[in-house]
Amino acid sequence: MIRVEDRKTGYLIDPWRHLGPRRRKLLDESWAGLYREHILNHLPIDKLVRHFRADFGRPTKELHTALSAVFLQQMFDLTDEETVRELAFNQSWHYALDIPGETDEDKYLSPKTLWTLRKLVTDDNLDGALFEEITARLAKVFSVKTDLQRLDSVHVKSNMRRLGRLKLFQNVIRKFLTNLRRHHPALPAELDVGLTERYLSDRAPGCFSMVKPSEAQAKLAEAAADLGVLVEHFCGRAETKKMSSFRLLLRLFYEQCAVRQAEDGGAPVVEVIPSKEVASDSLQNPSDPDAAYSGHKGQGYSAQVMETYTETEDDQEQAETLNLITHVEVTPACVGDGAALIPALDSAMERDLAPTQLTADSLYGSDENCVAAAKQNVEVVSPAMGKESEKELSLADFEMTDAGEVMACPAGHAPEQCMNRSGRHIVHFAMAVCLACPHLSECPVKRGKNRYELRFNDKQLRLARRRRAERGAAFREKYRWRAGAEATMSELDRKTGLKHLRVRGQPAVRLCAKLKAAGVNILRAARAYAARLAKTRPNGPQTPPDRLLGRICSAMQGHCGGIWGRICSLARRSADFVVPHRSERDGRRISFACAA
């Protein structure tokens, strides 16, 4: 049965009054108070309800608490056992989740229930809904300006071992034969006994890990031959067609092996293709089939992170400003960064968090991305890729109109003829004029039959203009803020453990990345809120005005008689008695005045 408590109606008697004002203040100014006030009531539990019945079964854990436990586990990088203990005993968690009760039904969540909830969140893509809801709430509460944003990626490693090619072959074959023996005990008997012994015996893992480097290629060729035998024998069998381990076997065979006809006309020979010819999206480990390979960063995944920023160097203003992560997406490591820019802009635009200026490194700043972003009214600040011409003069040095029509060369000479055919421009200059020009050796024009020619297309023109703008101080001033993205990647790693996860598979990695990014947003928001409070709080200890008034009037009434005593007695009961107070550095001198 579904159990959802009303979190919006306030309490008639405050259940947290036992904490006292000082501890309550610490909680209110921390992430716990922020989560309780602005996030808890807006969790997308309606998308989780459909997995339970309202009229049958045992009551579920309170869904706000259950979904929050899944989120806070990733926010603080906890194991399942640590999450259970934090929910059971951590006062900050209880305050954040608004759990004043002390029963096991309120504060205990078994590891199995936590695992089941995490599986439901992963399968239903609720991690994306959680991230978007938390981001939207914080952006509204803190009035975050999204005009300036930056985009970068971070390499993420799942909980898998890095395998060499020989170990990869051995693990895939061993996994298939183990599952085959478990589900179809009669089928392994059809194979050669030596083949099954090589991979299923107790000594098999050690034999493959202790291969000498000089024998590695021979062992790899032997493993490839065994792989070919298994594929040929079981490829058409209905029993193995639906086995996931057999699909991995086929994938490994097609990615790493090639079949060559024997020179003597005998049976085909299975060979291992060179490692340089293996695709980057090939199988890296049978325990994580979604992981891929990046020649720059290695095996794993790539998380694309986009965040807001402000162009200020004032420490106080930076502390009070919330830099919000607005987009997170996980892709295999083989996917280049350039393919992530437009999806990131589309995602932010759907949630009204789109930037007007996006700063990113050169991998994102392809001409196609810049043109597509310009159609969405977004300026991409990124260095142009490719090597610039070694000549001192470039296409951008020619005087042109906005349409790309050349008006004059760098020396000021007008062209004889300009032609534009489907975005391709051809400009002719007089032979005599160019031969007499002292800058001819530095100019990008080329000699034709009767005239000098300048040929370029629209893309070359845009790149030339971008490279020319990159030399100026204005571009350097804009682009220098991109470096702040590295601090965000470090924060995600240090506080939430994003770079090394305990899970495998792209759906699970995606859940971790999105919830950890949302957790960083909450921690940042708590810091910004605390900085704003510290700015408005006077220095030194304070006494609330009503308590100060009571203490002063009680003391004076007890020691003074006559008119002053009666005035104090009346002032204590008067609503018009105002005590403005000011604490100086020594904390002793306090001024007050009567308004009545």
C-alpha positions as CSV (number, residue, x, y, z in Angstrom):
1,M,0.0,0.0,0.0
2,I,1.1,3.5,-0.8
3,R,2.3,5.6,2.2
4,V,2.7,9.3,1.5
5,E,2.6,11.8,4.4
6,D,1.4,15.4,4.1
7,R,4.5,17.5,4.1
8,K,2.9,20.9,3.3
9,T,0.6,21.4,6.3
10,G,2.4,22.9,9.2
11,Y,2.5,21.5,12.8
12,L,0.3,22.9,15.5
13,I,3.1,22.2,18.0
14,D,6.6,22.4,16.7
15,P,8.2,18.9,17.0
16,W,11.7,20.3,16.7
17,R,11.5,22.7,19.7
18,H,13.7,20.3,21.7
19,L,16.7,21.2,19.6
20,G,17.0,24.7,21.1
21,P,17.5,27.9,19.2
22,R,21.2,27.5,18.5
23,R,21.1,24.0,17.1
24,R,17.9,24.8,15.2
25,K,19.7,27.8,13.6
26,L,22.6,25.6,12.5
27,L,20.2,23.2,10.8
28,D,18.2,26.0,9.2
29,E,21.3,27.6,7.7
30,S,22.7,24.2,6.4
31,W,21.8,22.0,3.5
32,A,19.2,20.3,5.7
33,G,17.1,23.4,6.2
34,L,17.4,24.3,2.5
35,Y,16.3,20.8,1.5
36,R,13.4,20.7,4.0
37,E,12.1,24.1,3.0
38,H,12.5,24.1,-0.8
39,I,13.1,20.6,-2.1
40,L,11.3,18.0,0.0
41,N,7.7,18.9,-1.0
42,H,8.6,19.0,-4.7
43,L,10.1,15.6,-5.2
44,P,8.5,13.7,-8.2
45,I,7.0,11.0,-6.1
46,D,4.0,10.8,-8.4
47,K,6.2,9.0,-10.9
48,L,7.2,6.5,-8.3
49,V,3.6,5.8,-7.1
50,R,2.7,3.7,-10.2
51,H,4.8,0.8,-9.0
52,F,2.7,0.3,-5.9
53,R,-1.0,-0.4,-5.2
54,A,-3.2,1.8,-3.0
55,D,-5.5,-1.0,-1.8
56,F,-3.3,-4.1,-1.4
57,G,0.0,-5.2,0.2
58,R,2.1,-4.0,3.1
59,P,2.6,-0.3,3.5
60,T,5.6,1.1,1.6
61,K,8.2,3.3,3.2
62,E,7.1,6.9,3.2
63,L,7.9,7.9,-0.4
64,H,9.4,11.3,0.3
65,T,11.8,9.6,2.7
66,A,12.5,6.7,0.4
67,L,13.2,8.9,-2.7
68,S,15.3,11.3,-0.5
69,A,17.4,8.4,0.7
70,V,18.3,7.4,-2.8
71,F,19.3,11.0,-3.6
72,L,21.2,11.7,-0.4
73,Q,23.2,8.4,-0.9
74,Q,24.7,9.8,-4.1
75,M,25.0,13.4,-2.7
76,F,27.3,12.2,0.1
77,D,28.8,9.2,-1.7
78,L,27.7,6.5,0.7
79,T,27.5,2.8,0.6
80,D,24.1,1.1,1.2
81,E,25.1,0.2,4.8
82,E,26.2,3.8,5.5
83,T,23.0,5.2,4.0
84,V,20.9,3.0,6.3
85,R,22.8,4.2,9.3
86,E,22.7,7.9,8.3
87,L,18.9,7.6,7.9
88,A,18.6,5.9,11.2
89,F,20.7,8.1,13.4
90,N,21.7,11.4,11.6
91,Q,19.9,14.4,13.1
92,S,20.6,16.5,9.9
93,W,18.9,13.8,7.8
94,H,15.9,13.7,10.1
95,Y,15.5,17.4,10.0
96,A,16.0,17.6,6.2
97,L,13.4,14.9,5.6
98,D,11.1,16.2,8.3
99,I,10.9,13.0,10.4
100,P,10.2,13.8,14.0
101,G,9.1,10.3,14.9
102,E,11.4,7.8,16.5
103,T,9.9,4.5,15.2
104,D,11.6,2.1,12.8
105,E,8.8,2.7,10.3
106,D,9.9,6.3,10.2
107,K,13.7,6.1,10.3
108,Y,14.8,2.6,9.1
109,L,15.2,1.5,5.5
110,S,16.7,-1.9,4.8
111,P,19.5,-2.3,2.3
112,K,17.2,-4.5,0.1
113,T,14.5,-1.8,0.0
114,L,17.1,0.8,-0.8
115,W,18.4,-1.4,-3.7
116,T,14.9,-1.9,-5.0
117,L,14.1,1.8,-4.9
118,R,17.3,2.6,-6.7
119,K,16.5,0.1,-9.4
120,L,13.0,1.7,-9.9
121,V,14.5,5.2,-10.1
122,T,17.1,3.9,-12.7
123,D,14.6,2.1,-14.8
124,D,12.1,4.9,-14.9
125,N,14.7,7.6,-15.5
126,L,13.6,9.4,-12.3
127,D,17.1,10.6,-11.8
128,G,16.6,13.0,-14.7
129,A,13.3,14.2,-13.2
130,L,15.0,14.7,-9.8
131,F,17.8,16.7,-11.2
132,E,15.5,18.9,-13.2
133,E,13.1,19.5,-10.4
134,I,15.9,20.4,-7.9
135,T,17.6,22.6,-10.4
136,A,14.4,24.4,-11.3
137,R,13.6,25.0,-7.6
138,L,17.0,26.4,-6.7
139,A,17.1,28.6,-9.8
140,K,13.7,30.1,-8.8
141,V,14.5,30.5,-5.1
142,F,18.0,32.1,-5.7
143,S,17.0,34.0,-8.9
144,V,19.9,32.5,-10.8
145,K,21.0,34.3,-13.9
146,T,21.6,31.8,-16.7
147,D,22.9,34.1,-19.4
148,L,26.5,33.1,-18.9
149,Q,27.3,29.3,-18.8
150,R,30.2,27.0,-19.5
151,L,30.4,23.4,-20.7
152,D,33.0,20.8,-20.1
153,S,33.3,17.0,-19.7
154,V,34.8,14.7,-17.0
155,H,35.9,11.1,-17.4
156,V,34.0,8.6,-15.2
157,K,35.1,5.1,-14.3
158,S,32.6,2.5,-13.4
159,N,33.3,-0.3,-11.0
160,M,35.0,-2.6,-13.5
161,R,38.5,-3.9,-13.9
162,R,40.8,-2.8,-16.7
163,L,41.4,-5.9,-18.8
164,G,44.0,-6.6,-21.5
165,R,43.0,-8.4,-24.7
166,L,44.0,-11.9,-23.5
167,K,42.2,-11.5,-20.2
168,L,39.1,-10.1,-22.0
169,F,38.9,-13.2,-24.3
170,Q,39.3,-15.5,-21.3
171,N,36.6,-13.7,-19.2
172,V,34.0,-13.7,-22.0
173,I,34.6,-17.3,-22.9
174,R,34.6,-18.4,-19.2
175,K,31.4,-16.5,-18.5
176,F,29.6,-18.1,-21.5
177,L,30.7,-21.6,-20.6
178,T,29.7,-21.1,-17.0
179,N,26.2,-19.9,-17.9
180,L,25.9,-22.7,-20.5
181,R,26.7,-25.4,-17.9
182,R,24.3,-23.8,-15.4
183,H,21.3,-23.5,-17.7
184,H,21.9,-26.2,-20.3
185,P,24.1,-28.9,-18.6
186,A,24.0,-31.3,-21.6
187,L,25.5,-28.8,-24.1
188,P,29.1,-28.4,-22.8
189,A,29.5,-32.2,-23.3
190,E,29.4,-31.5,-27.1
191,L,32.6,-29.6,-26.9
192,D,36.2,-30.8,-26.7
193,V,37.2,-31.6,-23.2
194,G,40.4,-29.6,-23.5
195,L,38.6,-26.5,-24.4
196,T,36.3,-26.6,-21.4
197,E,39.1,-27.5,-19.1
198,R,41.1,-24.4,-20.2
199,Y,38.4,-22.0,-19.1
200,L,36.3,-23.8,-16.4
201,S,39.0,-25.5,-14.3
202,D,40.1,-24.0,-11.0
203,R,43.5,-23.2,-12.4
204,A,42.2,-21.5,-15.5
205,P,42.3,-17.9,-14.2
206,G,45.8,-18.2,-12.9
207,C,47.1,-19.8,-16.1
208,F,45.9,-16.9,-18.2
209,S,47.3,-14.2,-15.7
210,M,50.7,-15.8,-15.6
211,V,51.5,-15.7,-19.3
212,K,55.0,-14.5,-20.3
213,P,55.1,-11.5,-22.6
214,S,56.9,-13.6,-25.2
215,E,54.0,-16.1,-25.2
216,A,51.1,-13.6,-25.1
217,Q,50.5,-13.5,-28.9
218,A,50.4,-17.3,-29.1
219,K,48.0,-17.5,-26.2
220,L,45.8,-14.8,-27.7
221,A,45.7,-16.6,-31.1
222,E,44.7,-19.8,-29.2
223,A,41.9,-17.9,-27.4
224,A,40.7,-16.5,-30.7
225,A,40.6,-20.0,-32.2
226,D,38.5,-21.2,-29.2
227,L,36.2,-18.3,-29.6
228,G,35.7,-19.1,-33.3
229,V,34.9,-22.7,-32.4
230,L,32.2,-21.7,-29.9
231,V,30.6,-19.2,-32.3
232,E,30.5,-21.7,-35.1
233,H,29.1,-24.5,-32.8
234,F,26.4,-22.5,-31.0
235,C,25.5,-19.8,-33.5
236,G,22.4,-21.5,-34.8
237,R,21.2,-23.1,-31.6
238,A,17.9,-21.9,-30.1
239,E,19.1,-22.6,-26.6
240,T,21.9,-20.1,-26.7
241,K,20.2,-17.4,-28.9
242,K,18.7,-15.5,-25.9
243,M,21.7,-15.8,-23.6
244,S,23.3,-12.5,-22.8
245,S,26.6,-14.1,-22.4
246,F,26.4,-15.6,-25.9
247,R,25.6,-12.2,-27.3
248,L,28.8,-10.8,-25.6
249,L,30.6,-13.8,-27.2
250,L,29.4,-12.8,-30.7
251,R,30.2,-9.1,-30.1
252,L,33.8,-9.9,-29.0
253,F,34.2,-12.2,-32.1
254,Y,33.0,-9.6,-34.6
255,E,35.0,-6.7,-32.9
256,Q,38.3,-8.4,-32.3
257,C,38.6,-11.3,-34.8
258,A,38.7,-11.8,-38.6
259,V,38.2,-15.0,-40.6
260,R,40.8,-15.8,-43.2
261,Q,40.7,-18.6,-45.8
262,A,43.6,-21.0,-45.5
263,E,46.2,-20.9,-48.2
264,D,46.1,-24.7,-48.7
265,G,42.3,-24.6,-49.2
266,G,41.6,-26.0,-45.7
267,A,39.3,-24.8,-43.0
268,P,39.0,-21.1,-42.4
269,V,41.4,-19.6,-39.8
270,V,40.3,-17.2,-37.1
271,E,42.9,-14.4,-36.6
272,V,43.1,-11.5,-34.1
273,I,43.0,-8.2,-35.8
274,P,45.6,-5.6,-34.8
275,S,44.8,-3.6,-31.7
276,K,45.0,-0.3,-33.7
277,E,42.1,-1.5,-35.9
278,V,39.8,-2.3,-33.0
279,A,37.0,0.3,-32.7
280,S,36.8,2.5,-29.6
281,D,33.3,1.4,-28.8
282,S,34.3,-2.2,-28.6
283,L,33.7,-4.4,-25.5
284,Q,36.0,-3.5,-22.6
285,N,34.7,-5.8,-19.9
286,P,31.9,-8.3,-19.9
287,S,30.8,-6.9,-16.5
288,D,30.1,-3.5,-18.1
289,P,29.1,-3.9,-21.8
290,D,28.2,-0.2,-22.1
291,A,31.6,1.1,-21.3
292,A,33.9,2.3,-24.2
293,Y,37.4,3.5,-24.7
294,S,38.9,6.9,-25.2
295,G,42.4,7.2,-26.5
296,H,42.9,10.3,-24.3
297,K,41.3,9.2,-21.0
298,G,40.9,5.4,-21.2
299,Q,38.0,3.1,-20.4
300,G,34.8,4.3,-19.0
301,Y,32.2,7.0,-19.6
302,S,32.1,10.7,-20.2
303,A,29.9,13.1,-18.2
304,Q,29.0,16.4,-19.9
305,V,28.4,19.2,-17.3
306,M,27.1,22.7,-18.0
307,E,26.9,25.3,-15.3
308,T,26.3,29.0,-14.8
309,Y,28.9,31.5,-13.8
310,T,29.4,35.2,-13.1
311,E,32.1,37.5,-14.4
312,T,33.2,38.9,-11.0
313,E,36.4,38.6,-9.0
314,D,35.0,40.0,-5.8
315,D,35.2,37.2,-3.2
316,Q,32.1,38.3,-1.3
317,E,30.0,38.5,-4.4
318,Q,31.2,35.1,-5.5
319,A,30.3,33.6,-2.2
320,E,26.8,35.0,-2.3
321,T,26.2,34.0,-6.0
322,L,24.9,30.5,-6.7
323,N,26.6,28.9,-9.7
324,L,24.1,26.3,-10.7
325,I,24.8,23.1,-12.7
326,T,22.0,23.2,-15.4
327,H,22.7,20.1,-17.5
328,V,24.3,16.7,-17.0
329,E,24.5,13.8,-19.5
330,V,26.4,10.6,-19.6
331,T,27.8,9.0,-22.8
332,P,30.3,6.3,-23.5
333,A,33.9,7.4,-23.5
334,C,34.2,7.0,-27.3
335,V,31.7,9.8,-28.0
336,G,33.4,13.1,-28.7
337,D,32.7,16.3,-26.8
338,G,31.6,18.1,-30.0
339,A,28.4,16.0,-30.2
340,A,27.3,17.2,-26.7
341,L,26.9,20.9,-27.2
342,I,23.6,21.1,-29.1
343,P,21.8,18.5,-26.9
344,A,22.9,20.5,-23.9
345,L,21.5,23.7,-25.3
346,D,18.2,22.0,-26.2
347,S,17.8,20.5,-22.8
348,A,18.5,23.8,-21.0
349,M,16.1,25.6,-23.4
350,E,13.3,23.2,-22.7
351,R,13.6,24.1,-19.0
352,D,14.0,27.9,-19.5
353,L,17.6,27.8,-18.4
354,A,19.3,28.4,-21.7
355,P,22.3,30.7,-21.9
356,T,23.0,33.6,-24.2
357,Q,26.8,33.0,-24.1
358,L,28.3,29.6,-23.7
359,T,32.1,29.1,-23.0
360,A,33.7,25.8,-23.9
361,D,37.0,24.5,-25.2
362,S,37.9,24.0,-28.8
363,L,36.4,20.4,-29.0
364,Y,32.9,21.9,-28.7
365,G,33.6,24.9,-30.9
366,S,33.2,23.4,-34.4
367,D,31.8,25.6,-37.1
368,E,28.7,23.5,-37.3
369,N,28.1,23.8,-33.5
370,C,28.6,27.6,-33.7
371,V,26.2,28.0,-36.6
372,A,23.5,25.8,-34.9
373,A,23.9,27.6,-31.6
374,A,23.6,31.0,-33.3
375,K,20.2,29.9,-34.6
376,Q,19.2,29.5,-31.0
377,N,20.6,33.0,-30.1
378,V,23.5,31.5,-28.2
379,E,27.1,32.8,-28.7
380,V,29.7,30.1,-28.4
381,V,33.0,31.4,-27.1
382,S,35.5,28.7,-28.1
383,P,38.8,28.7,-30.0
384,A,38.6,27.5,-33.6
385,M,40.1,24.1,-34.2
386,G,42.7,23.4,-36.9
387,K,46.0,24.9,-37.7
388,E,46.1,28.5,-38.9
389,S,48.0,29.3,-42.1
390,E,51.7,30.2,-41.6
391,K,51.3,33.3,-43.8
392,E,51.1,36.6,-42.0
393,L,48.0,37.7,-43.9
394,S,44.8,35.7,-43.8
395,L,41.3,35.8,-45.2
396,A,40.1,37.9,-42.3
397,D,42.5,40.7,-43.3
398,F,40.6,41.4,-46.5
399,E,38.0,44.2,-46.4
400,M,34.6,42.5,-46.8
401,T,30.9,43.1,-46.4
402,D,28.8,41.1,-44.0
403,A,27.7,38.9,-46.9
404,G,31.3,37.9,-47.6
405,E,31.9,40.1,-50.7
406,V,35.5,41.3,-50.9
407,M,35.8,45.1,-51.3
408,A,39.6,45.4,-51.1
409,C,42.7,43.4,-50.3
410,P,45.0,44.1,-47.3
411,A,47.0,46.5,-49.4
412,G,43.8,48.4,-50.4
413,H,43.5,47.2,-54.0
414,A,40.0,46.5,-55.3
415,P,39.3,43.2,-57.1
416,E,38.4,43.1,-60.8
417,Q,35.7,40.5,-60.3
418,C,33.8,38.7,-57.5
419,M,31.8,35.5,-58.0
420,N,29.6,33.6,-55.5
421,R,28.3,30.2,-56.4
422,S,26.4,28.3,-53.7
423,G,28.5,29.6,-50.9
424,R,31.8,29.4,-52.8
425,H,33.5,32.6,-53.5
426,I,36.1,33.4,-56.2
427,V,37.8,36.8,-56.3
428,H,40.0,37.9,-59.2
429,F,42.8,40.5,-58.8
430,A,44.8,42.1,-61.6
431,M,48.1,40.4,-62.4
432,A,50.1,43.6,-62.6
433,V,48.7,45.0,-59.3
434,C,49.6,41.8,-57.4
435,L,53.1,41.4,-58.9
436,A,53.9,44.9,-57.8
437,C,52.5,44.4,-54.2
438,P,55.3,44.1,-51.5
439,H,53.0,41.7,-49.5
440,L,52.5,39.1,-52.2
441,S,54.5,36.5,-50.5
442,E,52.4,36.9,-47.3
443,C,49.1,37.0,-49.1
444,P,46.8,34.0,-49.4
445,V,46.0,34.7,-53.1
446,K,47.2,32.2,-55.7
447,R,48.4,32.8,-59.3
448,G,46.0,31.8,-62.0
449,K,46.4,31.8,-65.8
450,N,45.8,35.5,-66.3
451,R,45.0,36.8,-62.8
452,Y,45.5,36.2,-59.2
453,E,42.7,34.4,-57.4
454,L,41.3,34.2,-53.9
455,R,39.1,31.1,-53.4
456,F,37.1,30.5,-50.2
457,N,33.8,29.3,-48.9
458,D,31.5,30.5,-46.1
459,K,32.9,28.1,-43.6
460,Q,36.5,29.3,-44.2
461,L,35.4,32.9,-43.9
462,R,33.7,32.2,-40.5
463,L,36.8,30.4,-39.2
464,A,39.1,33.2,-40.4
465,R,37.0,35.8,-38.6
466,R,36.9,33.7,-35.5
467,R,40.7,33.3,-35.5
468,R,41.2,37.0,-36.0
469,A,38.9,37.7,-33.0
470,E,40.8,35.3,-30.9
471,R,43.9,37.5,-31.0
472,G,42.0,40.3,-29.3
473,A,41.8,41.1,-25.6
474,A,37.9,40.9,-25.7
475,F,38.0,37.2,-26.6
476,R,40.6,36.4,-24.0
477,E,38.6,38.2,-21.3
478,K,35.5,36.1,-22.1
479,Y,37.3,32.8,-22.6
480,R,39.3,32.9,-19.3
481,W,36.2,32.1,-17.3
482,R,36.1,28.6,-18.9
483,A,38.8,27.5,-16.5
484,G,36.3,27.6,-13.7
485,A,34.8,24.4,-15.1
486,E,37.8,22.5,-13.8
487,A,37.0,23.5,-10.3
488,T,33.5,22.1,-10.7
489,M,34.9,18.8,-11.9
490,S,37.1,18.7,-8.9
491,E,34.2,19.5,-6.6
492,L,32.1,16.7,-8.1
493,D,35.0,14.3,-7.5
494,R,36.0,15.4,-4.0
495,K,32.5,15.8,-2.5
496,T,30.5,13.2,-4.3
497,G,33.1,10.7,-5.8
498,L,31.9,11.1,-9.4
499,K,35.1,10.0,-11.1
500,H,35.1,6.5,-9.5
501,L,31.7,4.9,-9.0
502,R,30.5,1.8,-7.3
503,V,28.1,0.8,-10.1
504,R,28.3,-0.6,-13.6
505,G,26.3,0.1,-16.8
506,Q,25.3,3.4,-18.4
507,P,21.9,3.7,-16.7
508,A,23.4,3.3,-13.2
509,V,26.3,5.7,-14.1
510,R,23.7,8.2,-15.4
511,L,21.8,8.0,-12.1
512,C,24.9,8.6,-10.1
513,A,26.0,11.6,-12.3
514,K,22.7,13.4,-12.2
515,L,22.0,12.9,-8.5
516,K,25.6,13.9,-7.6
517,A,25.3,17.0,-9.7
518,A,22.0,17.9,-8.0
519,G,23.7,17.3,-4.6
520,V,26.5,19.7,-5.5
521,N,23.8,22.3,-6.4
522,I,22.2,21.9,-3.0
523,L,25.6,22.2,-1.2
524,R,26.4,25.3,-3.2
525,A,23.0,26.8,-2.5
526,A,23.5,26.3,1.2
527,R,26.9,28.0,1.1
528,A,25.4,31.0,-0.8
529,Y,22.6,31.2,1.7
530,A,25.0,31.2,4.6
531,A,27.1,33.9,3.0
532,R,24.1,36.1,2.5
533,L,23.1,35.7,6.1
534,A,26.6,36.4,7.3
535,K,26.6,39.7,5.3
536,T,23.4,41.0,7.0
537,R,24.4,39.7,10.5
538,P,26.1,42.4,12.7
539,N,29.4,41.5,14.4
540,G,29.5,40.2,17.9
541,P,26.9,38.4,20.0
542,Q,23.3,39.6,19.8
543,T,20.4,39.7,22.1
544,P,16.9,39.8,20.5
545,P,15.2,43.1,21.2
546,D,12.2,41.7,23.1
547,R,14.5,39.7,25.5
548,L,16.8,42.8,25.9
549,L,13.8,44.9,26.8
550,G,12.6,42.4,29.3
551,R,15.9,42.1,31.1
552,I,16.5,45.9,31.3
553,C,13.0,46.7,32.5
554,S,13.0,43.9,35.1
555,A,16.3,45.0,36.5
556,M,15.4,48.7,36.7
557,Q,12.0,48.0,38.1
558,G,13.5,45.9,40.9
559,H,16.1,48.5,41.9
560,C,14.3,51.8,41.1
561,G,11.1,53.0,42.6
562,G,8.7,55.8,41.9
563,I,7.9,57.0,38.4
564,W,10.7,55.1,36.6
565,G,9.4,51.8,38.0
566,R,5.9,52.5,36.8
567,I,7.2,53.6,33.4
568,C,9.1,50.3,33.0
569,S,6.1,48.3,34.1
570,L,3.9,50.0,31.5
571,A,6.6,49.8,28.8
572,R,6.9,46.0,29.2
573,R,3.2,45.7,28.4
574,S,3.2,48.2,25.6
575,A,3.4,47.1,22.0
576,D,4.8,50.5,21.0
577,F,8.0,50.1,23.0
578,V,10.8,49.6,20.5
579,V,14.4,48.7,21.4
580,P,16.8,49.3,18.5
581,H,20.1,47.8,19.5
582,R,23.6,48.1,18.2
583,S,26.5,45.9,19.3
584,E,29.9,47.4,19.1
585,R,33.2,45.4,18.9
586,D,33.5,44.9,22.6
587,G,29.9,43.6,22.8
588,R,29.1,45.7,25.8
589,R,27.7,49.1,24.8
590,I,24.0,48.8,23.7
591,S,21.8,51.8,23.1
592,F,18.0,51.7,23.3
593,A,15.2,54.3,23.2
594,C,11.5,54.5,24.1
595,A,9.1,55.3,21.2
596,A,6.1,55.5,23.4
